[in-house]
Amino acid sequence: MLRHVMVFLAVLVIARFVLELLGLPHNLARYVSATAGPLFAGIYVAAVGPLRGGARKFSQLVLPALLLSAWTEAWVIAATIVTAVLRLQRSHFAEPADYGNWGALGRHVLGHLSEVVILFLLILVFMSVVHLLWRWPITVAPGSMLGVVVIMRFWTEAMGVEAWRAAAWSSTVLVLLSALYLGGVGARAGLTEARKLLVPSLVLAWTWRFWVYLATLFAALLPFFKTHFFDASQGAVGPRLLRLLGATVVEGFVAGLILWGIAVWIARATRSQTV
């Protein structure tokens, strides 16, 4: 499974490199992102790994997260070196200052090596969220998809897409659809009573709000990315983030009750159709 994911990440970097050489503008090529890709890969590995006999303990997430981050950055470094040596001006991987300047190129490569640690920590956090969901297996699939959609919303906005276009990646719509999933699939998994659906509904809602809060933290820490999640220019970043954390807990609880009501309704409707 890891081999297939690593092939995907390598293809992602190569695809962007080739597309840029073919003349695709950078503002379009950057959507083939070697930053968002490893996060998707981490979510996938954490969601599917336990089904294939692996990653059942938290300690088993560390090595895959490290491999995914190091592998991705290795391909980025390779593309950077090739770009600098061949002076490929269409590629963004190397700066003009790197051309023929081994000192500048070495510093650029060292920067990417330091990014391995940052990317590793990010992947590990994302994998940990999905890993925790395996305590309630019915929540793994929708919880993982909510993470993917929030990443897509954040990344498209950060890349400059208008907010009304990026809103197509709506996690609010998806979390409501997830309630239908809980009720329909949960009933077939033995969650036929309302009380059995309460905890999964709350967990899924808090997972949704946690994904959104993570995006909020990224927007606060990386203010050069303009997104709707957080506007650091308004100041008082710390207090605002604390208030938003409290709101995350409350909103997750309220949303969980709404999801619970929908899930119970669907479970009963499904049960009545199968009886």
C-alpha positions in Angstrom: 0.0 0.0 0.0 2.8 2.4 0.9 4.5 1.6 -2.4 1.5 2.6 -4.4 1.1 5.8 -2.4 4.8 6.7 -2.9 4.5 6.1 -6.6 1.5 8.6 -6.6 3.6 11.2 -4.8 6.5 10.7 -7.2 4.2 11.1 -10.2 2.8 14.2 -8.6 6.1 16.0 -8.5 7.1 14.7 -12.0 3.8 15.8 -13.4 4.3 19.4 -12.2 7.8 19.5 -13.4 6.8 18.3 -16.9 3.8 20.5 -17.1 5.9 23.6 -16.3 8.5 22.6 -18.9 5.7 22.3 -21.5 4.7 25.9 -20.7 1.8 25.6 -18.4 1.6 28.8 -16.3 2.8 28.6 -12.7 -0.6 29.8 -11.4 -2.1 26.6 -13.0 0.7 24.2 -12.4 0.8 24.9 -8.7 -2.5 23.0 -8.3 -0.5 19.9 -8.9 0.8 20.3 -5.4 3.5 18.3 -3.7 2.4 20.0 -0.4 -1.3 18.9 -0.3 -0.6 15.5 -1.9 1.3 14.0 1.1 -1.5 15.1 3.4 -4.0 13.2 1.2 -1.6 10.3 1.2 -1.3 10.3 5.0 -5.1 10.4 5.4 -5.4 7.5 3.0 -2.8 5.4 4.7 -4.3 5.9 8.2 -7.8 5.1 6.9 -6.9 2.0 4.8 -3.9 0.7 6.8 -5.8 -1.1 9.5 -7.9 -2.9 6.9 -4.6 -4.4 5.5 -3.2 -5.5 8.8 -1.1 -2.5 9.6 -1.1 0.8 11.5 -3.2 -0.5 14.4 -1.1 1.3 17.0 -0.1 5.0 17.1 3.6 4.1 17.1 3.1 2.4 13.7 2.1 5.8 12.1 5.6 7.4 12.7 7.5 5.5 10.1 4.9 5.9 7.3 4.7 9.6 8.0 8.5 9.9 7.9 8.7 7.9 4.7 6.0 10.0 3.0 7.6 13.3 3.9 11.1 12.3 3.1 10.1 10.6 -0.2 8.2 13.7 -1.3 11.0 16.1 -0.5 13.5 13.8 -2.2 11.7 14.1 -5.5 11.4 17.9 -5.0 15.1 18.1 -4.3 15.8 16.0 -7.4 13.6 18.3 -9.6 15.4 21.3 -8.0 18.8 20.1 -8.8 17.9 19.1 -12.4 16.3 22.6 -12.9 19.3 24.4 -11.6 21.9 22.3 -13.5 20.1 22.5 -16.8 18.9 26.1 -16.2 15.3 25.3 -16.9 13.8 28.7 -16.6 10.2 27.5 -17.0 10.4 25.4 -13.9 9.7 26.9 -10.5 11.7 24.4 -8.6 15.0 26.3 -8.7 15.6 30.1 -8.4 17.7 32.0 -11.0 20.2 32.5 -8.2 20.8 28.8 -8.1 21.9 28.6 -11.7 25.7 27.8 -11.7 25.9 28.8 -8.0 26.5 25.6 -6.0 26.4 27.5 -2.7 23.0 29.0 -3.4 21.7 25.6 -4.7 23.1 23.9 -1.6 21.2 26.3 0.7 18.1 25.7 -1.3 18.4 22.0 -1.0 19.1 22.3 2.8 15.9 24.3 3.0 14.0 21.4 1.5 15.7 19.0 3.9 14.4 21.0 6.9 10.9 20.9 5.3 11.0 17.1 5.8 10.5 17.6 9.5 7.7 20.1 9.1 5.9 17.9 6.5 6.4 14.9 8.7 4.7 16.5 11.7 1.8 17.7 9.5 1.3 14.2 8.0 1.6 12.6 11.5 -1.1 15.0 12.9 -3.5 14.2 10.0 -2.8 10.5 10.3 -3.4 10.6 14.1 -6.9 12.1 13.6 -7.9 9.3 11.3 -6.3 6.7 13.4 -8.3 7.9 16.4 -11.5 7.5 14.4 -10.9 3.8 14.2 -12.3 3.6 17.7 -15.6 4.2 16.0 -15.1 2.5 12.6 -18.3 3.9 11.1 -16.8 7.4 11.3 -13.5 6.6 9.5 -14.7 7.0 5.9 -16.8 10.2 6.3 -14.2 11.7 8.8 -11.4 11.1 6.3 -13.4 12.6 3.4 -14.2 15.7 5.5 -10.4 16.2 6.0 -9.8 15.9 2.3 -12.5 18.5 1.5 -11.3 21.0 4.1 -7.7 20.7 2.6 -9.1 21.2 -0.9 -11.1 24.3 0.3 -8.0 25.7 2.0 -5.7 25.0 -0.8 -7.9 26.4 -3.6 -8.4 29.6 -1.6 -4.7 29.9 -0.9 -4.0 29.5 -4.6 -6.1 32.6 -5.3 -9.4 31.0 -6.3 -12.4 33.3 -5.6 -14.2 32.4 -2.4 -17.5 31.7 -4.1 -15.8 29.2 -6.4 -13.8 27.6 -3.6 -17.1 27.2 -1.7 -17.9 24.3 -4.0 -15.6 22.3 -1.6 -18.2 22.7 1.2 -17.5 20.6 4.3 -20.8 21.7 5.7 -22.7 20.0 2.9 -20.5 16.9 3.2 -21.0 16.6 7.0 -24.8 16.6 6.4 -24.4 13.9 3.8 -22.2 12.0 6.3 -25.2 11.9 8.6 -27.1 9.9 5.9 -24.1 7.6 5.7 -24.1 7.1 9.5 -27.8 6.2 9.5 -27.7 4.0 6.4 -24.5 2.1 6.9 -24.7 2.2 10.7 -27.9 0.3 10.7 -26.3 -2.5 8.8 -23.3 -2.5 11.1 -25.5 -3.1 14.2 -26.1 0.5 15.2 -29.9 0.2 15.1 -30.7 2.0 18.3 -30.6 5.8 18.7 -28.3 5.6 21.7 -25.7 3.7 19.6 -25.6 6.4 17.0 -25.1 9.3 19.5 -21.4 8.9 20.1 -20.4 8.3 16.4 -22.5 11.4 15.5 -20.7 13.6 18.1 -17.3 12.2 17.1 -17.9 12.9 13.4 -19.1 16.4 14.1 -16.1 17.2 16.4 -13.8 15.7 13.8 -15.3 18.0 11.2 -14.8 21.1 13.4 -11.3 20.0 14.2 -10.4 19.8 10.6 -11.7 23.3 10.1 -9.8 24.5 13.2 -6.6 23.0 11.8 -7.2 25.0 8.6 -7.8 28.0 10.8 -4.4 27.5 12.5 -2.6 27.2 9.2 -4.3 30.4 8.0 -3.1 32.2 11.2 0.4 30.8 11.0 0.8 31.4 7.3 -0.9 34.8 6.8 0.5 35.1 3.2 -2.2 32.6 2.3 -5.5 34.5 2.0 -8.4 32.2 3.0 -11.8 32.7 4.7 -10.7 30.5 7.6 -8.8 33.3 9.4 -7.7 36.8 8.7 -4.5 37.5 10.7 -4.5 41.2 9.6 -7.2 41.9 12.2 -4.7 41.3 15.0 -5.2 39.6 18.4 -4.3 36.3 16.8 -3.8 34.3 20.1 -7.1 35.4 21.9 -9.1 34.9 18.7 -7.7 31.4 18.2 -8.6 30.5 21.8 -12.1 31.8 21.3 -12.4 29.8 18.1 -11.2 26.7 19.9 -14.0 27.0 22.4 -16.4 27.6 19.6 -15.1 24.5 17.9 -16.1 22.4 20.9 -19.6 24.0 21.2 -20.3 24.0 17.5 -19.2 20.4 17.2 -21.6 19.4 20.0 -24.6 21.2 18.4 -23.7 19.8 15.0 -23.4 16.3 16.5 -26.9 16.5 17.8 -28.2 17.5 14.4 -26.2 14.7 12.8 -27.6 12.3 15.4 -31.2 13.3 14.6 -30.6 12.8 10.8 -28.8 9.5 11.4 -31.5 8.1 13.6 -34.2 9.1 11.1 -32.3 7.4 8.2 -31.5 4.3 10.3 -35.2 3.8 11.2 -36.3 4.5 7.6 -33.8 1.9 6.4 -34.8 -0.6 9.0 -38.4 -0.2 8.1 -37.6 -0.9 4.4 -35.6 -4.0 5.2 -38.1 -5.5 7.6 
